[in-house]
Amino acid sequence: MGLVARIVEEHGVPTLTYCLARDIMAKVKPPRAVFIDYPLGYTTGRPNDVANQRDIIKAGLDALIRFTAPGSIIDLPFTWSGDDRSWEEDMRVLYLEKRESSIMKRQRILGEGLSEYQDVLKEAEKAISATSE
């Protein structure tokens, strides 16, 4: 998203990037970014926790006045509790759904003999391999 933000800014539209991977954002250098110490996939907070989500969005917008140089990253005061492992189950379910979808695509391609979809088959097989490890 940081690279997209730079392009959008080049066209005169101000941006703010919320990031979870500070090291990556430091290399990408979006015009303005705020860091949230949450697991990947939870950029704007915990699911169904409207208060937490609102606080994160508001904190990012409030941080806008503190940016002094392009490429700056401001750390927001949010951390995910080390005891809260609920995100792991969410990710496991997501990966299983993706794996199941990939298997179904593969079976359809093989079953119907759709040779023009060989590229799709290769991508599905990569996804299956990645989730099996």
C-alpha positions as CSV (number, residue, x, y, z in Angstrom):
1,M,0.0,0.0,0.0
2,G,2.9,2.3,0.6
3,L,3.9,2.3,-3.1
4,V,0.3,3.0,-4.1
5,A,0.2,5.9,-1.6
6,R,3.3,7.4,-3.2
7,I,1.7,7.3,-6.7
8,V,-1.6,8.7,-5.4
9,E,0.3,11.5,-3.7
10,E,2.1,12.3,-7.0
11,H,-1.3,13.1,-8.4
12,G,-2.1,15.5,-5.6
13,V,-4.2,13.4,-3.2
14,P,-2.9,13.2,0.4
15,T,-2.6,9.7,1.9
16,L,-2.2,8.0,5.2
17,T,-1.1,4.4,5.4
18,Y,-1.9,2.2,8.3
19,C,0.7,-0.6,8.6
20,L,1.4,-3.7,10.7
21,A,4.8,-4.5,9.3
22,R,7.0,-1.6,10.4
23,D,10.2,-2.9,8.8
24,I,8.5,-3.2,5.4
25,M,7.0,0.2,5.6
26,A,10.4,1.7,6.6
27,K,11.8,0.3,3.3
28,V,8.8,1.3,1.1
29,K,8.6,4.8,2.7
30,P,5.0,5.9,2.0
31,P,4.4,9.6,2.4
32,R,2.8,9.2,5.8
33,A,2.3,5.9,7.8
34,V,1.1,4.9,11.2
35,F,2.2,1.6,12.8
36,I,-0.1,-0.6,14.8
37,D,1.4,-3.5,16.7
38,Y,-1.3,-6.0,15.8
39,P,-1.2,-9.3,13.9
40,L,-1.4,-9.2,10.1
41,G,-5.0,-8.9,8.9
42,Y,-6.1,-6.7,11.9
43,T,-5.0,-3.3,10.6
44,T,-8.1,-1.5,11.9
45,G,-8.6,-3.6,15.1
46,R,-10.3,-6.6,16.4
47,P,-13.4,-8.0,14.6
48,N,-16.6,-6.7,16.1
49,D,-14.8,-4.4,18.4
50,V,-16.2,-1.1,17.1
51,A,-14.7,1.0,19.9
52,N,-11.2,-0.4,19.2
53,Q,-11.6,0.1,15.5
54,R,-12.8,3.7,16.0
55,D,-9.9,4.4,18.3
56,I,-7.4,3.2,15.8
57,I,-8.8,5.2,12.9
58,K,-9.1,8.3,15.1
59,A,-5.5,7.9,16.4
60,G,-4.2,7.7,12.8
61,L,-6.1,10.8,11.7
62,D,-5.0,12.7,14.9
63,A,-1.4,11.8,14.0
64,L,-1.6,13.6,10.7
65,I,-0.6,16.9,12.3
66,R,2.5,15.3,13.7
67,F,4.1,14.4,10.4
68,T,7.1,16.6,9.7
69,A,8.9,14.8,6.8
70,P,7.8,12.5,4.0
71,G,8.4,8.9,4.7
72,S,7.7,9.2,8.4
73,I,6.2,6.5,10.5
74,I,4.4,7.2,13.7
75,D,3.8,4.4,16.2
76,L,0.2,4.3,17.5
77,P,-0.3,3.4,21.2
78,F,-2.0,0.1,20.4
79,T,-0.6,-3.4,21.1
80,W,-2.1,-6.8,20.8
81,S,-2.1,-8.7,24.1
82,G,0.4,-11.6,24.0
83,D,-2.2,-13.7,25.7
84,D,-4.8,-13.1,22.9
85,R,-4.1,-15.8,20.3
86,S,-7.6,-15.6,18.7
87,W,-6.2,-14.3,15.5
88,E,-4.4,-17.7,14.9
89,E,-7.7,-19.5,14.6
90,D,-9.0,-16.8,12.2
91,M,-5.9,-17.3,10.0
92,R,-6.1,-21.1,10.2
93,V,-9.8,-21.0,8.9
94,L,-8.8,-18.5,6.2
95,Y,-6.0,-20.7,4.9
96,L,-8.1,-23.8,5.0
97,E,-10.8,-22.1,3.0
98,K,-8.2,-21.0,0.5
99,R,-6.7,-24.5,0.3
100,E,-10.2,-26.0,-0.3
101,S,-10.9,-23.5,-3.0
102,S,-7.6,-24.3,-4.7
103,I,-8.3,-28.0,-4.6
104,M,-11.8,-27.5,-6.1
105,K,-10.3,-25.4,-8.9
106,R,-7.7,-28.1,-9.6
107,Q,-10.3,-30.9,-9.7
108,R,-12.5,-28.9,-12.1
109,I,-9.6,-28.1,-14.4
110,L,-8.5,-31.7,-14.5
111,G,-12.0,-33.1,-14.7
112,E,-13.1,-30.9,-17.6
113,G,-9.8,-31.1,-19.4
114,L,-9.5,-27.4,-19.7
115,S,-6.0,-27.1,-21.0
116,E,-6.3,-23.3,-21.4
117,Y,-6.4,-23.0,-17.6
118,Q,-3.0,-24.6,-17.0
119,D,-1.7,-21.3,-15.5
120,V,-4.7,-21.3,-13.0
121,L,-3.9,-25.0,-12.2
122,K,-0.3,-24.2,-11.5
123,E,-1.3,-21.3,-9.1
124,A,-3.8,-23.6,-7.4
125,E,-1.2,-26.3,-6.9
126,K,1.2,-23.7,-5.4
127,A,-1.5,-22.6,-3.0
128,I,-2.2,-26.2,-2.0
129,S,1.5,-26.8,-1.4
130,A,1.9,-23.6,0.6
131,T,-1.0,-24.5,3.0
132,S,0.2,-28.1,3.4
133,E,3.6,-27.2,4.9
